[in-house]
Amino acid sequence: MIGNSILSALTNLVLLAGLPFTVYYVYHHRRHGRSFAEVLHRAGLQVGETKYLWYCVVASLAIVTILLVWPPPLDPFTRQGSAQRVFAGVGLGPLPLVMAFLYGIVQTGFSEELLFRGLIAGSLSRRLPLLWANMLQALVFLLPHLLILSVMPEMWPVLVFVFLAALFAGWVRIRSGSIVGPWILHASVNVTMALSIAMRS
């Protein structure tokens, strides 16, 4: 079980973060002569303005509290095809905690934030006004999440939350120059969802 979690996390890390970042770096290094440190900066791999980090910490605490007080229905997230199904019935203990952290922090949190906020939102923000860059990156982020409808069509309101969260994360990334805040937010929500399913099923 833990082996599958590690493999899934590493696969996402390579496919969603590692390969796109490598291509991004090679392009900027060869085309513009940018150093590795400069490319890291452009990709949002820096702390950025700390006030935006605090915005994300506060937003994370609020969303986590809501998820704990009013958890979503369990059945849709334990169906075949759901990314959270692996947590069904595992309970709460050291192993489920490690699995949840791998899933939320590495597999989805960092991998998706580097790709969608770090590379895509960052690139768009250097070419478009903030409003349009942010709207476009949120729509791009929403597209793969439409697959939720094939597993749990009744949970379509989740897509509204995904889009709004992407708008907030994109705004933070563009204004702060960092993906750290959005990463904290993304990881907090996904770890909480995974543990909620593990505890309730």
Rosetta blueprint (number, residue, H / E / L):
1 M L
2 I H
3 G H
4 N H
5 S H
6 I H
7 L H
8 S H
9 A H
10 L H
11 T H
12 N H
13 L H
14 V H
15 L H
16 L H
17 A H
18 G H
19 L H
20 P H
21 F H
22 T H
23 V H
24 Y H
25 Y H
26 V H
27 Y H
28 H H
29 H H
30 R H
31 R H
32 H H
33 G L
34 R L
35 S L
36 F H
37 A H
38 E H
39 V H
40 L H
41 H H
42 R H
43 A L
44 G L
45 L L
46 Q L
47 V L
48 G L
49 E L
50 T H
51 K H
52 Y H
53 L H
54 W H
55 Y H
56 C H
57 V H
58 V H
59 A H
60 S H
61 L H
62 A H
63 I H
64 V H
65 T H
66 I H
67 L H
68 L H
69 V H
70 W L
71 P L
72 P L
73 P L
74 L L
75 D H
76 P H
77 F H
78 T H
79 R L
80 Q L
81 G L
82 S L
83 A L
84 Q L
85 R H
86 V H
87 F H
88 A L
89 G L
90 V L
91 G L
92 L L
93 G L
94 P H
95 L H
96 P H
97 L H
98 V H
99 M H
100 A H
101 F H
102 L H
103 Y H
104 G H
105 I H
106 V H
107 Q H
108 T H
109 G H
110 F H
111 S H
112 E H
113 E H
114 L H
115 L H
116 F H
117 R H
118 G H
119 L H
120 I H
121 A H
122 G H
123 S H
124 L H
125 S H
126 R L
127 R L
128 L L
129 P L
130 L H
131 L H
132 W H
133 A H
134 N H
135 M H
136 L H
137 Q H
138 A H
139 L H
140 V H
141 F H
142 L H
143 L H
144 P H
145 H H
146 L L
147 L L
148 I H
149 L H
150 S H
151 V H
152 M L
153 P H
154 E H
155 M H
156 W L
157 P H
158 V H
159 L H
160 V H
161 F H
162 V H
163 F H
164 L H
165 A H
166 A H
167 L H
168 F H
169 A H
170 G H
171 W H
172 V H
173 R H
174 I H
175 R H
176 S H
177 G L
178 S L
179 I L
180 V H
181 G H
182 P H
183 W H
184 I H
185 L H
186 H H
187 A H
188 S H
189 V H
190 N H
191 V H
192 T H
193 M H
194 A H
195 L H
196 S H
197 I H
198 A H
199 M H
200 R H
201 S L
